[in-house]
Amino acid sequence: MDSLRNQIDTGFNVYIEMSDAELASPIKQWLLDCADLSQTNNPDVANLHIWDWPAFEYHKQLGDVLPRDLVVLGAGLRPDIEQQVLIQGAEYVSYPENVDTLLLRLSQFIQRIRYVQTLESLTVSDPLTGVFNRRKFDQELDKSWRQGSRQNTTCSLLLLDVDYFKRFNDRYGHLAGDQCLRELALIFKQAAVRPHDVVARIGGEEFAIILPDTPQSGAIYVAQQVIHNVARRDILNEDTPLGRVSVSIGVACVQPTGKQKLKAWQQQADDALYSAKAAGRNQVKADVCAPVGQESEIF
């Protein structure tokens, strides 16, 4: 089996939104000069957002949700402006006369962000596979549900279970079983490629993939890709009908509303997974895309 690479991205993406090209230029050049920093044009994948005051005012007027890690650059010492920025939870940095001083401040801010991210990764990651753990899964499922309800969009949940995993452990040992789970987790992550997609290990050999703003057709496509890529990986499991490792996947697709219950969505996915297992494993079963019953309760 191939060794699994560390899944924590060591790169650091910075998104710049500034009208002052003269000030933005040295910042962009600094990002090019730093091997572990890069500028991105996609705000959804940015680890740090750097705006000027006009950009901050623009997004505030639109009522946009501000990025978590945001630095706002302002001209000179303006306590009134700085207070507005700090109230929104962002960092305010006034233009210094020496651009090197500005870059030093940005560098220190990035170091703080990385430190916090490292601490957070230790609390939300599964130590064996590197994907999210059950605690993070619960948080992200609730977040996806609330966003779907607020934006009237469809959310999809995949529950994945490794077929005959006990037989694998019994034949090859638990160390091989651990490596198998690592390799499967990597396959799952490669199938869920969007910034807001979530892959988590929620049990011994059970995983979940949350796909916000995804209809049933998209969720089934992702699930089928997983089935296909696991088959291509061809990990031996000789004491099984297929002779290799396979997974069963249950898909549940919902349009959340305030009257529905989150646990019913999980129940739909669990029922679909049970159906995939009962039908012979190594396949995808999906529930219909419909509002979730109000009275369903699980767990």
C-alpha positions in Angstrom: 0.0 0.0 0.0 1.2 3.5 -0.8 1.9 5.7 2.1 -0.6 8.5 2.8 0.7 12.0 2.5 0.0 14.5 5.3 -3.3 16.1 4.3 -2.7 19.4 6.1 -2.0 22.0 3.4 1.2 23.8 4.3 0.5 26.6 1.7 -1.1 29.8 2.8 -3.5 31.6 0.4 -4.0 35.4 0.5 -6.9 37.2 -1.2 -6.3 40.9 -1.9 -9.2 43.4 -2.6 -7.7 46.8 -2.9 -8.4 49.8 -5.1 -4.9 51.3 -4.4 -2.7 49.6 -7.0 0.4 51.3 -5.7 0.0 49.9 -2.2 -1.2 46.5 -3.5 1.8 46.0 -5.7 4.5 45.5 -3.0 2.1 43.2 -1.1 1.6 41.0 -4.2 5.4 41.0 -4.9 6.0 39.9 -1.3 3.6 37.0 -1.7 5.5 35.9 -4.8 8.8 36.1 -3.0 7.6 33.9 -0.1 7.7 30.3 -1.0 4.9 29.3 1.4 2.6 32.2 0.6 0.5 32.6 -2.5 -2.1 35.0 -3.8 -5.5 33.6 -4.8 -8.3 35.0 -6.9 -10.8 32.8 -5.1 -11.9 34.3 -1.8 -13.5 30.9 -0.7 -10.0 29.3 -0.4 -8.2 32.2 1.2 -6.6 31.8 4.6 -6.3 35.6 4.9 -8.1 38.5 3.3 -6.4 41.9 2.9 -8.8 44.7 2.0 -8.5 48.5 2.0 -11.0 50.7 3.6 -13.2 51.2 0.4 -13.5 47.4 0.1 -14.5 47.1 3.7 -17.2 49.8 3.3 -18.5 48.2 0.1 -19.0 44.8 1.7 -20.5 46.3 4.8 -23.0 48.2 2.8 -24.0 45.0 1.0 -24.5 43.3 4.3 -22.0 40.6 3.4 -20.6 38.2 6.1 -17.0 39.3 6.6 -14.2 36.7 6.3 -13.0 35.2 9.6 -9.4 36.4 9.1 -9.4 39.9 7.6 -6.9 42.7 7.7 -8.2 46.1 6.7 -5.6 48.7 5.6 -6.3 52.3 6.2 -4.5 55.6 5.5 -3.0 57.0 8.7 -4.2 56.8 12.2 -8.0 57.1 12.2 -9.5 56.0 15.5 -13.0 56.2 14.2 -12.3 53.9 11.2 -10.2 51.5 13.4 -13.1 51.2 15.8 -15.5 50.2 13.0 -13.2 47.6 11.8 -12.5 46.1 15.3 -16.2 46.0 16.1 -16.6 43.7 13.1 -13.9 41.4 14.4 -11.3 42.3 11.8 -7.7 43.7 12.2 -6.9 47.3 11.3 -3.5 48.3 10.1 -2.7 51.9 9.1 -0.4 52.6 6.2 3.1 53.0 7.5 5.5 55.2 5.6 7.9 52.3 5.3 6.3 49.4 3.3 8.7 46.9 5.0 7.0 47.7 8.3 3.6 46.9 6.8 4.9 43.6 5.5 6.3 42.7 8.9 3.0 43.3 10.5 1.2 41.2 7.9 3.8 38.4 8.5 3.2 38.5 12.2 -0.5 38.3 11.6 -0.1 35.3 9.3 2.0 33.6 12.0 -0.8 34.0 14.5 -3.4 32.6 12.1 -1.2 29.6 11.5 -0.8 29.0 15.1 -4.5 29.1 15.8 -5.2 26.8 12.8 -2.7 24.3 14.1 -4.4 24.2 17.5 -7.8 23.9 15.8 -6.7 21.1 13.6 -5.7 19.1 16.7 -9.3 19.4 18.1 -11.3 18.7 14.9 -9.2 16.1 13.0 -9.3 12.3 13.3 -5.7 11.4 14.3 -5.6 8.2 12.3 -6.9 9.4 8.9 -6.4 13.2 9.0 -10.0 13.9 7.9 -12.4 15.6 10.3 -13.6 13.8 13.4 -17.2 13.3 14.7 -17.2 16.5 16.6 -16.4 18.5 13.5 -18.9 16.5 11.5 -21.7 17.4 13.8 -20.7 21.1 13.6 -20.5 21.1 9.8 -23.8 19.2 9.4 -25.6 21.8 11.5 -23.9 24.6 9.6 -24.9 23.1 6.2 -28.5 22.6 7.4 -28.8 26.2 8.5 -27.3 27.6 5.3 -29.5 25.4 3.2 -32.6 26.6 5.2 -31.5 30.2 4.9 -30.6 30.1 1.2 -33.3 27.6 0.2 -30.7 25.3 -1.3 -30.4 21.5 -1.4 -28.0 19.7 0.9 -26.7 16.2 0.4 -25.2 13.8 2.9 -23.3 10.6 2.1 -22.7 7.9 4.7 -19.9 5.4 3.7 -19.2 2.1 5.3 -16.2 -0.2 4.5 -17.6 -3.6 3.5 -16.4 -6.6 5.5 -13.8 -4.6 7.4 -13.8 -7.0 10.4 -12.7 -9.7 8.0 -9.9 -7.4 6.7 -8.6 -6.8 10.3 -8.9 -10.5 11.2 -6.8 -11.6 8.1 -4.2 -8.8 7.8 -4.1 -7.3 11.3 -5.0 -4.0 12.7 -2.0 -2.1 11.5 -2.9 -3.0 7.9 -6.5 -2.0 8.8 -5.3 1.4 9.9 -3.4 1.9 6.7 -6.5 0.8 4.7 -8.6 3.4 6.4 -6.0 6.1 5.7 -6.0 5.3 2.0 -9.7 5.2 1.8 -9.9 8.6 3.5 -7.6 10.0 0.9 -9.9 8.7 -1.9 -12.9 10.3 -0.2 -11.1 13.6 0.1 -10.2 13.5 -3.6 -13.9 13.1 -4.5 -15.1 16.0 -2.3 -13.1 18.8 -3.9 -15.0 22.0 -3.3 -13.9 24.3 -0.4 -17.1 23.7 1.6 -17.3 20.0 1.1 -16.6 18.0 4.3 -15.2 14.6 4.8 -15.3 13.1 8.3 -14.7 9.8 10.0 -17.7 9.3 12.3 -17.1 5.7 13.5 -14.6 2.8 13.3 -15.0 2.2 9.5 -17.8 4.6 8.9 -17.2 7.9 7.1 -19.4 10.8 6.0 -19.3 13.4 3.2 -21.3 16.6 3.5 -22.1 18.3 0.2 -23.7 21.7 0.7 -25.7 23.2 -2.1 -25.7 19.9 -4.0 -28.7 18.2 -5.7 -29.2 14.5 -5.6 -27.7 14.0 -9.1 -24.4 15.6 -8.0 -24.3 13.6 -4.8 -24.8 10.4 -6.6 -22.1 11.3 -9.0 -19.6 11.9 -6.1 -20.7 8.6 -4.5 -20.2 6.6 -7.8 -16.8 8.2 -8.2 -15.8 7.0 -4.8 -17.0 3.4 -5.6 -15.0 3.5 -8.9 -11.8 4.9 -7.3 -11.9 2.4 -4.4 -12.2 -0.4 -7.0 -9.3 1.0 -9.0 -7.2 1.1 -5.8 -7.7 -2.6 -5.6 -6.8 -3.2 -1.9 -6.9 -6.9 -1.2 -9.6 -8.4 1.1 -9.4 -12.0 0.1 -12.0 -13.3 2.6 -14.8 -11.5 0.8 -16.9 -12.2 -2.4 -15.1 -9.5 -4.4 -11.6 -10.3 -3.0 -10.9 -6.7 -2.5 -12.0 -3.8 -0.3 -15.2 -2.1 -1.3 -17.5 0.5 0.3 -21.3 0.9 0.5 -22.8 4.4 0.4 -26.1 5.8 1.4 -27.2 9.2 0.0 -29.8 11.6 1.5 -30.7 14.8 -0.2 -32.9 17.4 1.5 -34.1 21.0 1.3 -34.1 22.1 5.0 -36.7 24.2 6.5 -37.1 25.5 10.0 -39.9 23.0 10.8 -37.8 19.9 10.0 -35.3 18.1 12.2 -31.7 17.6 11.4 -31.6 14.1 12.8 -34.2 13.0 10.3 -31.7 13.9 7.5 -29.1 11.6 9.1 -31.7 8.9 9.4 -32.5 9.1 5.7 -28.8 8.6 4.9 -28.5 5.8 7.4 -31.5 4.0 5.9 -30.1 4.4 2.4 -26.7 2.9 3.6 -28.6 0.0 5.2 -30.3 -0.5 1.8 -27.0 -0.6 0.0 -25.7 -3.2 2.5 -28.8 -5.3 2.2 -28.7 -5.2 -1.6 -25.2 -6.8 -1.7 -22.7 -4.0 -0.8 -20.3 -2.2 -3.1 -23.0 0.2 -4.3 -24.9 3.4 -3.9 -28.4 3.8 -2.7 -30.2 7.1 -2.5 -33.4 8.4 -0.9 -35.6 10.7 -2.9 -34.9 14.4 -2.7 -37.8 15.7 -0.5 -38.5 17.6 2.7 -37.5 15.7 5.8 -40.4 14.4 8.0 -40.9 16.4 11.1 -41.4 13.6 13.5 -38.4 11.4 12.7 -35.9 10.9 15.5 -32.7 8.9 15.6 -29.8 8.6 18.0 
